[in-house]
Amino acid sequence: MVCYNMYIFNRDGVCLHYQEWSRPKHVKDGAGTLVDDAKMMFGLLFSLKNVCTAIDPTREVKRPLGAPTPHGEGCSFRSFTTDCYKLHYLDSPSGIKIVLNTSTDLGNLEKHMWQIYSNLYCEYVVKNPLYTVGEPFECEQFVQNLNKLIKSL
């Protein structure tokens, strides 16, 4: 089992943090830059959430494709698997979106994703008096504890 990389986005699509552990394909061989890579990832998340909401078979009134969906409404996804990797996704009530790309053999990481959000992001980033909300961050304590959590998977 391998964890490849992780993105943390705010509700506006700004990549607040990117962490990489084992990414066999370099960014320059794909998107070109980390900024473009993050934009493509957020676009994927935005599109998947909209498609999930639009094709939700349990909703009587269909929301138009692309219409904003308030948090907690509509259908969402928690992960998807390709033949090469598994993408784990957490959309928090505050609008923070966490993406963790892993090998396909890892199971449900929803509990761990919530730990990253509540025990690491909220504790070491949000509660840091030097942090400006909505701005990208580099926090040594966050990274150290995130690395410990990832190694324990």
C-alpha positions in Angstrom: 0.0 0.0 0.0 1.3 3.4 -1.1 0.1 6.9 -0.5 1.1 9.0 -3.5 0.0 12.6 -2.7 -2.5 14.8 -1.0 -4.2 18.1 -1.8 -6.1 20.4 0.5 -8.4 23.0 -1.2 -10.6 25.7 0.2 -14.1 26.2 -1.1 -12.9 28.5 -3.9 -10.5 26.0 -5.3 -7.3 27.5 -3.9 -4.8 24.7 -3.2 -3.9 25.4 0.4 -1.4 22.6 0.8 0.1 19.9 -1.4 2.1 16.9 0.0 3.8 14.3 -2.0 5.2 11.0 -0.8 5.6 8.6 -3.7 4.5 10.0 -7.1 6.0 7.8 -9.9 4.8 10.2 -12.7 6.3 13.7 -12.3 4.0 16.6 -12.6 5.9 18.0 -15.6 5.1 14.8 -17.4 1.4 15.4 -16.9 -0.1 18.8 -16.1 3.2 20.7 -16.5 3.2 22.6 -13.2 1.9 22.0 -9.7 -0.5 24.9 -10.1 -2.0 23.4 -13.3 -2.1 20.0 -11.6 -4.0 21.4 -8.6 -6.5 23.2 -11.0 -7.1 19.9 -12.9 -7.7 18.1 -9.6 -10.2 20.7 -8.3 -11.9 20.7 -11.7 -12.3 16.9 -11.4 -13.8 17.2 -7.9 -16.1 19.9 -9.0 -17.3 18.0 -12.0 -17.7 14.7 -10.2 -19.8 16.3 -7.4 -22.0 18.0 -10.0 -22.5 14.8 -12.0 -23.3 12.8 -8.8 -25.9 15.4 -7.8 -27.4 15.6 -11.3 -27.9 11.9 -11.7 -29.0 11.3 -8.1 -32.0 8.8 -8.5 -33.4 9.7 -5.1 -33.9 13.4 -5.7 -37.3 14.4 -7.1 -36.3 17.9 -8.2 -33.2 17.7 -10.3 -30.6 20.4 -9.9 -29.2 21.7 -13.2 -25.8 20.3 -14.1 -23.2 22.9 -12.9 -25.6 24.6 -10.4 -24.0 25.3 -7.0 -24.9 22.7 -4.4 -25.0 23.8 -0.8 -22.9 21.6 1.5 -24.9 18.6 2.8 -27.3 18.7 -0.1 -27.3 16.4 -3.1 -25.3 13.3 -3.7 -21.5 13.2 -3.3 -18.7 10.7 -3.5 -16.1 9.6 -1.1 -13.7 7.8 -3.3 -13.2 6.3 -6.8 -10.8 3.7 -8.1 -9.1 3.4 -11.4 -6.8 0.5 -12.4 -3.8 2.6 -11.3 -4.8 4.5 -8.1 -7.6 5.2 -5.7 -8.7 8.8 -4.9 -10.1 9.4 -1.4 -12.2 12.6 -1.0 -13.5 14.5 2.0 -15.7 17.6 1.7 -15.9 19.2 5.1 -18.7 21.4 6.4 -16.3 24.4 6.4 -15.7 23.9 2.6 -12.2 22.4 3.0 -11.7 19.6 0.5 -9.1 16.9 1.2 -7.9 14.6 -1.6 -5.6 11.6 -0.9 -4.4 9.5 -3.8 -3.3 6.0 -2.8 -2.7 2.6 -4.3 -5.8 0.6 -5.1 -5.3 -1.9 -2.3 -6.3 0.5 0.5 -9.8 0.2 1.7 -12.1 2.9 3.1 -10.1 5.8 4.5 -13.0 8.0 5.5 -12.1 7.8 9.2 -8.5 8.8 8.4 -9.6 11.6 6.2 -11.6 13.0 9.1 -8.6 12.6 11.3 -6.5 14.7 8.9 -9.2 17.4 8.9 -10.1 17.6 12.6 -6.9 16.4 14.4 -4.3 17.8 12.0 -5.7 20.6 9.9 -7.9 22.2 12.5 -5.4 21.7 15.4 -2.2 22.8 13.7 -3.3 25.1 10.9 -6.6 26.7 11.8 -5.8 27.3 15.5 -2.4 28.7 14.6 -2.6 32.5 15.3 -0.1 33.2 12.5 -2.3 31.5 9.9 -4.4 33.6 7.6 -7.6 31.7 6.7 -7.9 30.8 3.1 -4.2 31.2 2.3 -1.8 28.4 1.4 0.2 27.2 4.3 3.4 25.3 5.3 3.2 24.1 8.9 5.9 21.9 10.2 3.8 20.3 13.0 1.0 19.6 10.5 3.4 17.9 8.1 5.2 15.8 10.8 1.9 14.5 12.2 0.5 13.9 8.7 3.6 11.9 7.8 3.1 9.8 11.0 -0.6 9.1 10.1 0.3 8.2 6.5 3.0 5.8 7.6 0.5 4.1 9.9 -1.9 3.2 7.1 
